[in-house]
């Protein structure tokens, strides 16, 4: 069996959308957990990169819907 990846394979946008929605949910859970467990001064430095990733994924979701 040849393990090479076929470049003509197309990924169904529905699967990509579901994967991105799952990722957003995981990030939102992580953000909520950080907000519950950390002191106020530490929260924003930990949440900012996660929130940025959520924003980028939401942009990608918007492009998939178009």
C-alpha angles and dihedrals in degrees: 000000000000113000094197116124115242107232091206094065110116121208115223108245089222090063091048090050093051092048091051092048090052090050092050090051092051092049092048090051090050091050092049091048092051091050091052097046108035132071117254096257093057099044102079095048089053098039099045097075091045092049090049090054091049089053092051092049091049088053089052090049089053091053092049091054092053 
